[in-house]
Amino acid sequence: MNQKNRLVSGLSLNKLADLLISAKTTLTALLVSVGAPVWMIGWLVPIRESGALLPQVLISIYLRNHPERHKVWRLGMIVQASSVLGIIFSVTLFSGFLAGTGVLLSLVILSMGRSACSLTVKDIEADAAKKGQRGNLIGIASTVSGLVTLCIAIPLVIFENMLSSNLLLMVLCASLLSFVLTLVCVWPLKTRVETSDKSDDTFSVHFDSTVYKFIFVRGLFVHSALVAPYFMIERDGDVQELLPIYIGAEALAALLSSIIWGKIADKSAKLTLQISGVLALIACVGLLALEATSIFISALLFFVLSVAHAGVRTGRKTYSLDVKDGHERTELVGFSNTAIGIILLGFGGLYAALSSVLTFTVVYLMALMLVFAILATAILPNEK
């Protein structure tokens, strides 16, 4: 298997693992099923997203004098696989508050492993594909993972009555296996990045305006992720019944849209963000207007949001890959991700506080932020 095929296979398996242990679906259903306090559910997405972003500024500084990025990636993948084991043990041995605490702590550790992998995999991707091909690489991997996830979700829906007692455990074990296979598949790939020899410059930071504009725009687009749990919460029902349907909707979205997003991103990552932002806004308006009382409407709206979020992810990843080169790219990704982690925690805390005092859902505010995000893309310099 050549380098590019190994990378596509590894990225596909990694995305499969992420879909199966999503904070927006699986972990939300998991905490509900074990009787964890409701406030813990509200922290799943902020911990999952910000935890994977906050450490990246420190990791990027460490990497300045460590060109062999594949070693850091391997360690991060091992940490993620171990954390899924921690989640499995937590929900198997405990219930209620203790189970929820174990899941959240394991999620923090998993997110830190994800942080190392997210930052260093950019260098592996850049070695395997040239500019103009990287968005397609990401798109193919997302499509493959979506297809495999859909193949898993369909039997779960059909045989839900037979599997209901073990459904969540099966999904967690499938995620663990996917992480392990990702590690095995990508292990032979190695990459070296030219680094600075200036040891006295280790903790200095030098950015141009592009970095700050990117952080501002991306900070607004986090709402495509933050709004996702509301699509499950608004629909009353058995989470064991809802979970495979939502996993299937998210997988179908990745399957049908990822290659298209990749091709658009290879032409213009800015355009990708704009189109996906509009779709996310449409999904939010639909949730507010239709008040998803039926499972079909709820799943359809979640599907549209998942298509939009796939576009946001592909657009911002491709933009960060193409707008800078070498270690400048590593620092752009690292520092912008840390900033986004802080923004996510800030928005998460804000909406948690507002939810208890507002007479209307915070989805209205999130939809407004998506409008600002779409408009703000105009300030981004062209990356190609």
C-alpha positions in Angstrom: 0.0 0.0 0.0 1.5 3.4 -1.0 1.8 6.4 1.2 -1.4 8.2 0.0 -3.5 5.0 0.2 -2.3 4.4 3.7 -3.2 7.9 4.7 -6.6 7.8 3.1 -7.3 4.5 4.9 -6.1 5.9 8.2 -8.0 9.2 7.9 -11.1 7.2 7.0 -10.8 4.9 10.0 -10.1 7.9 12.3 -13.2 9.8 11.0 -15.2 6.6 11.5 -14.0 6.4 15.2 -14.9 10.1 15.6 -18.4 9.6 14.2 -19.0 6.6 16.4 -18.0 8.3 19.6 -19.4 11.7 18.7 -20.2 14.0 21.6 -23.3 15.2 19.7 -24.9 11.8 19.4 -23.3 8.7 21.1 -22.0 10.4 24.3 -25.2 12.4 24.7 -27.2 9.2 24.6 -24.7 7.5 26.8 -25.0 10.0 29.7 -28.8 10.0 29.4 -28.8 6.2 29.6 -26.7 6.0 32.7 -28.7 8.6 34.5 -25.9 11.3 34.6 -26.9 14.8 35.7 -28.3 16.9 32.8 -25.7 19.6 33.2 -23.0 17.1 32.2 -24.6 16.7 28.8 -24.3 20.4 28.2 -20.5 20.1 28.6 -19.9 17.3 26.2 -19.4 19.3 23.0 -17.4 22.1 24.6 -15.1 19.6 26.3 -14.8 17.5 23.2 -14.1 20.4 20.9 -12.1 22.8 23.1 -10.1 20.0 24.7 -8.8 19.0 21.3 -7.8 22.6 20.6 -6.5 24.3 23.8 -3.2 22.3 24.1 -2.2 23.0 20.5 -0.4 26.2 21.2 1.9 24.4 23.6 2.3 21.4 21.3 3.2 23.7 18.3 5.9 25.4 20.5 7.3 21.9 21.4 7.3 20.9 17.7 9.5 23.8 16.8 12.5 21.7 17.7 11.1 18.3 17.0 10.8 17.7 13.2 9.6 14.1 13.5 5.9 14.8 13.7 4.8 11.2 13.2 6.0 10.2 16.7 3.7 12.8 18.3 0.8 11.6 16.2 1.3 8.0 17.2 1.3 8.9 20.9 -1.9 11.0 20.5 -3.6 8.0 18.8 -2.6 5.7 21.7 -4.0 8.2 24.2 -7.3 8.3 22.3 -7.7 4.5 22.2 -6.9 4.3 25.9 -9.5 7.0 26.7 -12.3 5.1 24.9 -11.4 2.1 27.2 -11.9 4.5 30.1 -15.3 5.5 28.9 -16.3 1.8 28.5 -15.2 1.0 32.0 -16.9 4.0 33.5 -20.4 3.2 32.1 -19.9 -0.5 32.8 -18.9 -0.2 36.4 -20.8 2.9 37.5 -24.0 4.8 37.0 -25.4 8.3 37.6 -22.9 10.9 38.7 -19.9 8.6 39.0 -20.4 7.2 35.4 -20.9 10.8 34.1 -17.7 12.0 35.8 -15.8 9.0 34.4 -17.0 9.8 30.9 -16.2 13.5 31.1 -12.7 12.8 32.5 -12.0 10.2 29.9 -13.3 12.7 27.3 -10.8 15.3 28.5 -7.9 12.9 28.0 -9.3 11.7 24.7 -9.5 15.3 23.5 -5.9 15.9 24.5 -4.8 13.0 22.4 -6.9 14.3 19.6 -5.2 17.6 19.9 -1.7 16.1 19.2 -3.1 14.1 16.3 -5.0 17.0 14.8 -2.0 19.2 14.7 0.6 16.7 13.5 -1.5 15.0 10.9 -1.5 18.2 8.9 2.2 17.7 8.2 1.6 14.1 7.2 -1.2 15.2 4.8 0.9 18.0 3.4 3.7 15.4 2.6 1.2 13.0 0.9 -0.7 15.5 -1.2 0.1 18.8 -3.0 -1.9 22.0 -2.9 -5.1 21.6 -4.9 -5.3 17.9 -3.9 -5.6 18.1 -0.1 -9.3 19.0 0.1 -10.0 16.0 -2.1 -8.0 13.8 0.2 -10.0 14.9 3.2 -13.2 14.5 1.2 -12.4 10.9 0.1 -11.6 9.9 3.7 -14.8 11.5 5.0 -16.9 9.7 2.3 -15.4 6.3 3.1 -15.9 6.7 6.8 -19.5 7.9 6.2 -20.2 4.8 4.1 -18.7 2.4 6.7 -20.6 4.2 9.5 -23.8 4.0 7.5 -23.3 0.2 7.1 -23.0 0.0 10.9 -26.0 2.3 11.6 -28.5 0.5 9.3 -28.3 -2.9 11.1 -28.5 -1.0 14.4 -31.8 0.6 13.3 -33.2 -2.7 11.9 -32.3 -4.9 14.8 -32.6 -2.2 17.5 -35.1 -4.2 19.6 -32.7 -7.2 19.7 -29.7 -5.1 20.5 -31.1 -2.3 22.7 -29.5 -3.4 25.9 -26.0 -3.6 24.3 -26.3 -1.0 21.6 -24.2 1.7 23.2 -21.5 -0.7 24.3 -21.3 -2.0 20.7 -20.9 1.5 19.3 -18.1 2.2 21.9 -16.3 -1.0 21.1 -16.5 -0.3 17.3 -15.0 3.2 18.0 -12.1 1.6 20.0 -11.4 -0.8 17.2 -11.4 2.0 14.6 -8.8 3.9 16.7 -6.6 0.9 16.9 -6.8 0.2 13.2 -6.0 3.8 12.4 -2.8 3.5 14.4 -1.9 0.3 12.6 -2.6 1.7 9.2 -0.7 5.0 9.5 2.2 3.7 11.7 4.6 3.2 8.7 4.2 6.9 7.6 7.0 9.2 8.7 7.4 13.0 8.2 10.1 15.5 8.9 9.5 19.3 8.9 12.2 21.9 8.7 12.4 23.6 12.1 14.2 26.7 13.4 17.6 26.3 15.3 17.0 29.5 17.3 16.6 28.2 20.8 16.2 31.7 22.2 13.1 32.2 20.1 11.3 29.3 21.5 8.4 31.1 23.2 8.0 34.1 20.9 5.0 34.4 18.6 5.0 36.3 15.3 1.8 36.4 13.3 0.4 38.4 10.4 -3.2 39.6 10.1 -4.3 36.5 8.3 -4.0 34.4 11.5 -6.3 36.8 13.5 -8.8 37.1 10.7 -8.9 33.3 10.4 -9.4 32.9 14.2 -12.3 35.5 14.2 -14.1 33.8 11.3 -13.6 30.3 12.6 -14.7 31.4 16.0 -18.1 32.3 14.6 -18.4 29.0 12.7 -18.1 26.9 15.9 -21.8 27.3 16.2 -22.3 24.6 13.5 -21.0 22.2 16.2 -22.4 23.9 19.4 -26.0 23.8 18.1 -26.0 20.0 17.2 -27.1 18.6 20.7 -30.3 20.7 20.5 -31.4 18.6 17.5 -31.5 15.5 19.8 -32.7 17.3 23.0 -35.6 18.9 21.2 -36.9 15.4 20.2 -38.4 13.5 23.1 -37.9 9.7 22.9 -35.8 6.8 23.9 -32.1 7.6 23.2 -31.4 4.0 22.4 -33.9 4.3 19.5 -32.7 7.7 18.4 -29.0 7.1 18.5 -28.6 4.8 15.4 -30.9 7.1 13.4 -28.8 10.2 14.2 -25.5 8.3 13.6 -26.9 7.2 10.3 -27.9 10.7 9.4 -24.5 12.1 10.2 -22.8 9.2 8.3 -25.0 9.7 5.3 -24.2 13.4 5.3 -20.5 12.6 5.3 -21.0 10.0 2.5 -22.9 12.2 0.2 -21.2 15.6 0.7 -17.5 15.1 1.7 -16.1 14.6 -1.8 -18.1 17.5 -3.1 -16.9 19.7 -0.2 -13.3 18.6 -0.9 -13.6 19.6 -4.6 -15.1 22.9 -3.7 -12.4 23.5 -1.1 -9.7 22.8 -3.6 -11.1 25.6 -5.7 -11.8 28.0 -2.8 -11.9 27.1 0.9 -13.6 30.5 1.5 -16.5 29.6 -0.7 -16.8 26.2 1.1 -17.2 28.1 4.4 -19.8 30.4 2.9 -22.0 27.6 1.4 -21.8 25.4 4.4 -22.6 28.4 6.7 -25.8 29.0 4.7 -26.8 25.3 5.0 -26.2 25.3 8.8 -28.4 28.4 9.1 -31.1 26.7 7.1 -31.0 23.7 9.5 -31.3 26.0 12.5 -34.2 27.9 11.0 -35.9 24.6 10.2 -35.5 23.5 13.8 -37.0 26.7 15.1 -39.8 26.9 12.6 -40.9 23.2 12.4 -40.4 22.3 16.0 -39.2 18.8 15.1 -42.0 16.8 16.6 -41.5 13.8 14.3 -38.4 11.7 14.2 -38.2 12.0 10.4 -38.2 15.8 10.4 -35.7 15.8 13.3 -33.4 13.4 11.5 -33.7 15.3 8.2 -32.7 18.6 9.9 -29.8 16.9 11.7 -28.7 15.5 8.3 -28.7 19.0 6.8 -26.7 20.4 9.8 -24.3 17.5 9.4 -23.7 18.2 5.7 -23.1 21.9 6.7 -20.7 20.9 9.5 -18.8 18.6 7.2 -18.4 21.6 4.9 -17.2 23.9 7.7 -14.6 21.3 8.7 -13.3 20.7 5.2 -13.2 24.4 4.4 -11.3 25.5 7.5 -8.9 22.5 7.3 -8.1 23.1 3.7 -7.7 26.9 4.3 -5.2 26.2 7.1 -3.3 23.8 4.9 -3.0 26.1 1.9 -2.7 29.6 3.3 0.7 28.8 5.0 3.6 26.4 4.5 6.0 24.5 6.7 6.2 25.3 10.3 4.2 28.5 9.7 1.3 26.2 8.9 1.9 24.3 12.1 1.9 27.5 14.2 -1.2 28.8 12.4 -3.1 25.6 13.2 -1.8 25.4 16.7 -2.4 28.9 17.8 -5.7 29.3 16.0 -6.9 26.0 17.5 -6.0 27.1 21.0 -7.9 30.4 20.5 -10.9 28.5 19.2 -10.8 26.2 22.3 -11.1 29.3 24.5 -13.9 30.7 22.3 -15.8 27.3 22.5 -15.6 27.3 26.3 -16.7 30.9 26.4 -19.7 30.3 24.1 -20.5 27.0 25.9 -20.6 28.7 29.3 -22.6 31.6 27.9 -25.3 29.5 26.4 -25.5 27.2 29.5 -26.1 30.3 31.6 -28.6 31.9 29.2 -30.6 28.7 28.8 -31.7 28.9 32.4 -32.9 32.6 32.2 -34.1 33.1 28.6 -37.7 32.5 27.7 -36.7 31.3 24.2 -34.2 28.8 23.0 -30.6 29.8 22.5 -30.8 28.4 19.0 -32.0 31.8 17.9 -28.8 33.3 19.1 -26.7 30.6 17.5 -28.5 31.2 14.2 -27.7 34.9 14.4 -24.0 34.1 15.0 -24.0 31.9 11.9 -25.3 34.9 9.9 -22.3 36.9 11.2 -20.0 34.0 10.3 -21.1 33.9 6.7 -20.7 37.7 6.3 -17.3 37.6 8.1 -15.7 35.3 5.5 -15.3 38.4 3.3 -12.3 39.5 5.4 -10.4 36.3 4.8 -7.5 36.6 2.2 -7.7 34.1 -0.7 -5.6 31.1 0.2 -4.7 30.1 -3.4 
